[in-house]
């Protein structure tokens, strides 16, 4: 849609601009943004009040009203780009939605939030046009993957709002890793493993020493603590919210799960993640973090964690999940030192990097090469299949050569 004529007037004109803003708000709501009727009225009044004279000012006015959460920025940007542009939008998106048809021309790289915005806009366009039903086009899918298999391999950043909802439901039903470690403490046992002389003598005192029945004990096994250090900087914004759903599922079903978020500073959100409702937990995390979708200082935040929190949460064979892309430019020497210290403080350090979704990934960045020698496993975490592999690895099924960080260091 071309709004240049309507924007120049700075007002409602014949009412088309107000209607278009309403339709745009409905599309954003379908894409997952939390927008009510009051926000639509505020947006129209904001356009009238400031006298829009350019596309940038119009974007800023709508952004200030409609975007309330950090993770909604990518979806809003893509929806704004698609909605307020030429009238060839719907035809192009409908071609993109047809499975199995040949793609003529250069393939355009998908943007973050593009699927959610496109689906919402197509649905809104269909509702407004209300054209007679067209003949249904059927596709032969006998030699294609099933929908569930496609969803498991689909990148989180390219999922639509409906697909993200399905992915969140799958994550909520995730089977947590069954990993246990032995402790130095013992517990009573009915199996004749270790003779417990003290409990045997105590039990005999009940009968005055006339009856001496042997008692046994065994070592206690517990689930080790699980510590998550998740990057919430701007480069990780496409995956932040779905990662937090995964961390909430782990926190809800397992004890001693500690969650830390970092960008330019470290924030402990373990208490916020204990809310029963996942959306409430994520909103509490957003309120607690002040540097969401900003810059990143991996070395400084790891130094703060090692100095203030390592002794508290890394006991009893804790495993650490480090979720970041490793794109650190400064303090490379300090980053290597703090990674080595963190690796020595835990039983197992697993680095989850969404950049591994690219088949041709190579460890060329200085930060990545500084971190890789100090991790036990290097894994992707961009889709449901990768999360399933992670749970299997935490259960002790082994990562194999595919997750060995040394294979990436040997490429360059």
C-alpha positions, 0 to 999 in steps of 0.5 A: 500500500502506498501511503505517501499521499495520505501521509503528506496531509498529516490527517485522516483525509477521507478516512483511508489512513485510519482504516489502514492503520486499523487493518495494520494493527489487526495484522500485527495482532495475528502475528503475535503482538499484544495490541488492543483497541485502545492502541489503535486509537492512540496510533491514529491520534499520534499520526494526527498530532505530530503531522507526519511528513515522511515515512520514517516519522510515520514508522516511528509513530506507529512503533512507539504505540504498537511495540511493547516488548523487545522481541516484537521489534523484528516482527513489527519491522517486517510487517511494516515493510510488507504492509506499507509498500507497493500493491504487489505484496499479496501476489508475491506472498501467495507465490511464496506460500505455494509448496512445490512450485519452482522458484524462478529468479534468485532466492531471497533470504528470509528475514526474522519475523517474515513468516509471522508477518506475511501469514498475518497480512495474507489472512487480513487481506483475505478477510478484507477482500471476501472474494468468492472461493477459488478452485482448490489446488491440490499437491501430491505430497507422497514424496515429501516430508510430513508436517511434523518432520518439517516443523522439527527441522524448521528454523525458529526465526522463520516460523509463523505465529502458528508454528511458533505456538506449536513449537512452544507446546512441543517444548512444554512437553519435552522429556527432561534429561535423566542424568544422575550423579553419585554423591558422598552421602548414603541412604538406606538400602534393601539390597545387600550392597554396603553393610551399615554397622551403625544402623544395625546396632541402632536397630538391635537396641529396640530388642535389647540386643537379642535380635541383630538384623543386618542393615545396608546402605548405598550411595545417593544419586541426585540430578546435578544442578543445571546452569544456563547462561543465555545471551539476549543481545541484539544478534540473538533476538530472533531466538531469545523468546523460544529459548526462554520457553525451553528454560521455563520448561526445565525450571518447572519440571526439575529442581536446581535449575539456575538461569542467567541472562546477559547482554552488557551485564549479567542478570539472575532470573531464576526466581522469575522463571519459577512462575507457573505460566510461561508468558508471565515468567517471560514478562517478569524476565523482560521487566528484570533485564535492562539491556535486552536486545542491546550489545554484548560483553561476553568476557565481562559477564563471564567474569562477573559470573565466575566471581559472584555466582560460580561457588553458589551454583556450580557444586555437585557436578553441575552442567552449564549450558552457554547459549550465545553466538560468540561474536565478541570483539573486545577483551579476547584474552580475558574471554579465553581466561574466563572460559577456562575458569568456567570450564574448570568449575563445572562437570560439563560445559555445552555451548549452544550456538544458533550460527551452526544452522548454517552448513558452511559454518567455520570458526573464523571469528576471534571470539569463537576461536577463543571459546571453543577450546574450553567447551566439552560440546558445541551444538546448534539450538535453532530448531526442535530437532536440535533441542531433542539432540541436546536433551539426549546428550544431557541424558548421557547418550553421548554427543559423538564427533558431530558435537566435538568442538575440535572439528571446528578448530581444525577447519581454519 
